[in-house]
Amino acid sequence: MMIQKLIRRSYWHIISKFLSNRAFRPGLVLLGLLVPLLVSAQEKPSFARIDSLSYQAYLKSDWKKVIEYSRDGLTAGYDYYYLRVRAGIAELNLKNPNKAAVHFRKALDFSLNDPVALEYLYSSLLFSGNLAEARLLAGTYSPAFRKRLGIPSNRLITNAFIEFGYMVNPKVGELKAIRPDAELAYVYLLPDYWYLAAGVSLEAGRRFSGSLSTNILSFKPIQQFLIQNQAAQVFDVPFDQRAGHLSGSYYLGKGFHLGLAGQYMSYTVPLYTRIAGETGDTYYLEALDYRDLALNASVTKRFSHLTLTIAADANRFKNLWYKQAMARATFYPSGNINTYLTAEATLITDSLNPSGRIIAHGSAGRRLFRSIWLEGDYYYGDICNFSEQSAYVVFNNLDLIRKRMGISLLAFRVLPHLDLSIRYQYTLRTASWRIYRNSEYISDLKNDYPVHNFIGGLIWRF
């Protein structure tokens, strides 16, 4: 402190001399720039002061102060293990896992394989949503260390899942009562259907992950033939769609993933055909066999606050091929998984519509409690002959979906090995009555109706 006072006194003494002599005044500007730098150099914090202040702030859990003192120390040239660990723990407690990971990696440069830095680095990667890097890191841990941190041992099958859904059309009674003013009208209605899926998630090595699943959709549609001045002819035409889905993803490193996926669907649709006769109408039952296919390829790049994905799909529905091009961005505003926003757009083309149509999708998720997230999503565009989620969800529906929105509650670790999901989806669909005159098709009568979807899922982690 005495040295600093002497410098300040000398500084003002020299200035007074310059002020009394005009010839020296130009040098005042240069001196005014240099002397504060000299004083600042004398005020550089000592190593002991930085270490003591950051440690005391750490003991008091004053995380902002820890970061402030750590930053001062790093600026002054003091970079060492304990300072990095304290700064990393502070950033992690302030929900900045990406910044925390930088400090823990630096700490490992000073102390290779340090268990404290390794544990906190793994937690930082998980909290930031960087699961691929977390998995690579955990792959270097010993079995005993993995067990201590609660990380499951390496295995091919990591979890098993099951999902059940029920979809109901509450307006089916009103739709059945509609009678177009026509000689003949035909309509295909779907009162309800249910869905069941089950599968396993796979991990081979430290970079490959995938899933294998099967699902069944059981439909209970009805056909109506509406003939003028006659009672409606109503036929039940139920059928099941069975499918298998396979997906794989390989982590290239530096945030890049490559993905391939596909789903194969098999179903037989029963349909009645009306043949008019002089003595009365005859209805013949036909069976239409379909083997639908949905294929997906994707590339994903992860950044600290953003994940970008582009994908291409080739789908064959009812013997017609459709092509898709998709781009998706998922943004983490705080740099962690507590909040996320997703924007996605898909262009769909086929031989009947080469110019294509666009389906836009937006979603947002927020952590409510320690292990519970709430998520909402909304779709804009005509949804039909469309696949998403790496060909896992397929819309080869007969009726056009004009609007779709939903809300989901996702609960992780409800039990030590059990995750739970509950979803509600609302879709607005369009039913079409084909109108005939003199046995020739002339137009459609369209009517919108809602469908409520309730889906529950369980995941058991091994």
ZAVO-965456 format. One record per residue (C-alpha): residue in three letters; x, y, z. Coordinates in pm, whole numbers, plus 50000, padded with zeros to 5 digits. Each point is the difference from the previous one (the first is absolute). Layout:
% ZAVO-965456
ALAXYZ ...
***
This chain:
% ZAVO-965456
MET500005000050000 MET502935024050076 ILE501374994749650 GLN496595007949846 LYS499745032450208 LEU503485011149896 ILE499214993749635 ARG496755019850024 ARG501795029350175 SER502745000149736 TYR497354998549731 TRP498225031450123 HIS503315018050067 ILE501114994649641 ILE496595011449868 SER500245032650197 LYS503415006649847 PHE498634993649650 LEU497075023250063 SER502335028350105 ASN502094996249684 ARG498115001749670 ALA502864984249812 PHE499444967150183 ARG496234998849976 PRO499944976849687 GLY501824973850204 LEU497205000650253 VAL497774979549772 LEU502584972349963 LEU500744999950372 GLY496304998250078 LEU499814967949802 LEU503134983450138 VAL499855007050372 PRO496554983750064 LEU501364969049830 LEU502924999950240 VAL497685004150297 SER497754972249864 ALA503004977149967 GLN500785005950366 GLU496344991250087 LYS500084965549831 PRO498394975550246 SER502314974950155 PHE499644962549961 ALA499344996250372 ARG497235026349990 ILE498234983949700 ASP500274965350150 SER498765011350341 LEU497095021249873 SER498794973949751 TYR500224972750265 GLN498075020650260 ALA497295007949743 TYR499864963149911 LEU499504990150365 LYS497155025350026 SER498454987349671 ASP500215035349863 TRP500284987549645 LYS500015034049830 LYS502935011150215 VAL501834967649927 ILE499695006949628 GLU501055036350048 TYR503154991150196 SER500814971449762 ARG499725023449704 ASP502295025150172 GLY502504972550071 LEU499984986949644 THR500415035449867 ALA502995004650232 GLY501554968149863 TYR499194976150285 ASP498634968249846 TYR500034969250221 TYR497954969550095 TYR498105012850304 LEU499055032949838 ARG498574981449698 VAL498044975350215 ARG498495027850212 ALA499065019849688 GLY498494969049839 ILE497904991350306 ALA498845036150020 GLU498945000549634 LEU498214966850043 ASN498065013250299 LEU499065030849799 LYS498644976549728 ASN502755007349747 PRO501184964549918 ASN501795009149677 LYS502245025050182 ALA500434975350285 ALA501194972949760 VAL502765023149872 HIS501355004650354 PHE499874962950084 ARG501834990849680 LYS502695025450094 ALA500164985250350 LEU500664965949847 ASP502985015049814 PHE501525007150341 SER498954967450163 LEU499444972049752 ASN497214975650093 ASP499105020350306 PRO496734984250130 VAL498455033150113 ALA500515017149664 LEU498864968749813 GLU496804997350202 TYR499095036649959 LEU500915000049632 TYR497624970849942 SER497215018550187 SER500675031449793 LEU499724981149672 LEU496734983750106 PHE498545033150119 SER500895016949671 GLY498334971949803 ASN503274988549847 LEU499204963150051 ALA502394987149734 GLU503055016250159 ALA498824989050345 ARG499794964549874 LEU503505001849849 LEU501365013450329 ALA498244973450208 GLY501494973749772 THR503445009150138 TYR498914994850362 SER500854968650190 PRO497104976850096 ALA500445009650367 PHE499885037249920 ARG496914995749779 LYS498274981350280 ARG500895027350249 LEU498465026549773 GLY496914978949927 ILE500874995449633 PRO498764966349868 SER502604975949874 ASN500414996449624 ARG497344977849846 LEU498454994949659 ILE496395005750115 THR499785031350214 ASN496235002250047 ALA496664985549897 PHE496915020749928 ILE496294995449946 GLU497445025449880 PHE496224998549976 GLY497655024949840 TYR496285003849947 MET498495023849742 VAL496315009149999 ASN497765020549771 PRO497295015650223 LYS498015012949699 VAL499564966849824 GLY496264999350079 GLU499505033949836 LEU502054989849698 LYS497984968149953 ALA496815020849999 ILE501125022249710 ARG498034993149680 PRO501245019049696 ASP497365010949748 ALA501094975149736 GLU498854968749821 LEU502904981250156 ALA502705009150249 TYR502744979150151 VAL501995007050317 TYR502724982050199 LEU499965008950371 LEU502324991050288 PRO498305000850344 ASP503124989550195 TYR503164979049996 TRP502754989250237 TYR503764997449976 LEU502604978450175 ALA503785001049959 ALA502884982750177 GLY503734999049943 VAL503525002950133 SER502785025649978 LEU503464988049902 GLU503595011250052 ALA502934983149829 GLY503345014450091 ARG500295036050108 ARG498805016649679 PHE497134979349860 SER496455001150135 GLY496754987649856 SER496544986150065 LEU497944970449889 SER496225000250043 THR496714986749875 ASN496535015050007 ILE496404992649914 LEU497135023549919 SER496504985650017 PHE497425019749802 LYS496204996850021 PRO498755020049699 ILE496564998649845 GLN498765004949644 GLN496755017549922 PHE498124999049670 LEU497365027450000 ILE497394995149731 GLN497285025649947 ASN496684990450162 GLN501514968450149 ALA501384990050335 ALA503785002650030 GLN502014968749938 VAL502634997550273 PHE502884974750008 ASP502674994250261 VAL503434996349834 PRO502594995150279 PHE503654992749930 ASP503394999850175 GLN503255015649887 ARG503174982750122 ALA503435015449970 GLY503654997250098 HIS502425029050048 LEU503805000250007 SER502255030050056 GLY503715006050050 SER502175030150078 TYR503795003149992 TYR501865027850181 LEU502845013149784 GLY501335023550266 LYS500105038050023 GLY496215000650029 PHE499224981449676 HIS497534970849981 LEU499004978949700 GLY496664981950016 LEU498144973949795 ALA496534986550073 GLY497134981649838 GLN496544986350066 TYR498154972649815 MET496204998350024 SER497644972349891 TYR496205001749994 THR496964988249807 VAL497135024549955 PRO496534984549950 LEU497695021049782 TYR496504994849870 THR499115008249641 ARG496415007449895 ILE498624986449676 ALA496535012549907 GLY497554975449849 GLU496435000849872 THR498804978550288 GLY502175016550265 ASP503535009950092 THR502754975250072 TYR503015006950224 TYR503214980849947 LEU502834998550256 GLU503515004649865 ALA503364998050177 LEU502755024749908 ASP503494989650115 TYR502595026950067 ARG503684998850094 ASP501015035050095 LEU503555011750061 ALA501575030250170 LEU503785006649975 ASN501995027650166 ALA503595013049991 SER501205029250213 VAL503025020850102 THR500095018350333 LYS502485025950127 ARG500025010650362 PHE501215034150120 SER500085013550355 HIS496525015649986 LEU498674985749675 THR499474966849825 LEU499414999549622 THR498644970349803 ILE499364994749631 ALA498304968549875 ALA498654983749686 ASP497174974649989 ALA498694977149729 ASN496564985650079 ARG497764976349810 PHE496365001950107 LYS497294980649819 ASN502324993649703 LEU500935036749952 TRP503435014350085 TYR500445032350196 LYS503225019350062 GLN500735021750300 ALA502695025650085 MET500125012050361 ALA501965026050198 ARG499775003350377 ALA501605022950258 THR499814994250376 PHE501065029750211 TYR501004998850369 PRO499705036350113 SER501844994850330 GLY502494974949868 ASN498404971650197 ILE497144975449962 ASN497645018450236 THR498475018949706 TYR500014992149630 LEU498315013249688 THR499714981549668 ALA499105012349653 GLU499644975749710 ALA498865001549639 THR499434971149757 LEU499475001849624 ILE498024970649854 THR499774992549628 ASP498544971949791 SER499174992849638 LEU496525015150039 ASN501295031550171 PRO503585006849878 SER500005035750135 GLY499484985850347 ARG498455011450324 ILE501565010950329 ILE499254988150351 ALA501375022450277 HIS500444988050356 GLY500895019250315 SER500424987350354 ALA501165012550339 GLY500994981550315 ARG500635011150356 ARG501174981650309 LEU497395003850275 PHE501674980550275 ARG503234980850045 SER499054972149759 ILE496725011549840 TRP499705018749670 LEU496955015249833 GLU500025002249621 GLY497585015049749 ASP500014998849621 TYR498065012949702 TYR499904990749630 TYR499045021949707 GLY499254984849662 ASP498104971249844 ILE501124967950171 CYS499584969549784 ASN502484975249853 PHE502655013750233 SER502594985350237 GLU501965015050288 GLN502354991350288 SER502334979749777 ALA497094981449836 TYR498724988250341 VAL496705019049970 VAL498194995449667 PHE496845017249875 ASN498624978749719 ASN496485009250113 LEU497085001349757 ASP498535032450137 LEU502035032049977 ILE501235014950331 ARG499585037649979 LYS501145008850351 ARG502014982450266 MET501115011050347 GLY500944982350318 ILE501365001250351 SER502224974750175 LEU501124993350355 LEU503334981750019 ALA501134986050335 PHE503464984750034 ARG501034976550280 VAL496484996350144 LEU501534968450141 PRO503774993749997 HIS499764983349657 LEU496615012549870 ASP499095030149783 LEU496425010349922 SER498425020749723 ILE496405011949963 ARG498905017449681 TYR496865016249871 GLN499615009649634 TYR497195018049823 THR499614996449625 LEU497455015549769 ARG499274977349705 THR497855002149690 ALA497494973449897 SER498924998749634 TRP496704988449853 ARG500464990249637 ILE496895010449810 TYR498784982049687 ARG497365007849738 ASN498944973949746 SER502764977850143 GLU502655026249919 TYR502105017850261 ILE499395037849993 SER501425015550323 ASP500814996750370 LEU498195013050305 LYS502495006750280 ASN499475003050372 ASP502565005250276 TYR500024979450317 PRO502274997950308 VAL501974970350125 HIS501324997650355 ASN503164979150050 PHE501104986950341 ILE503414983250011 GLY501914985850294 GLY503504985550001 LEU502374981950236 ILE503774996249969 TRP501934975350215 ARG503715007750019 PHE502334970850064 
***
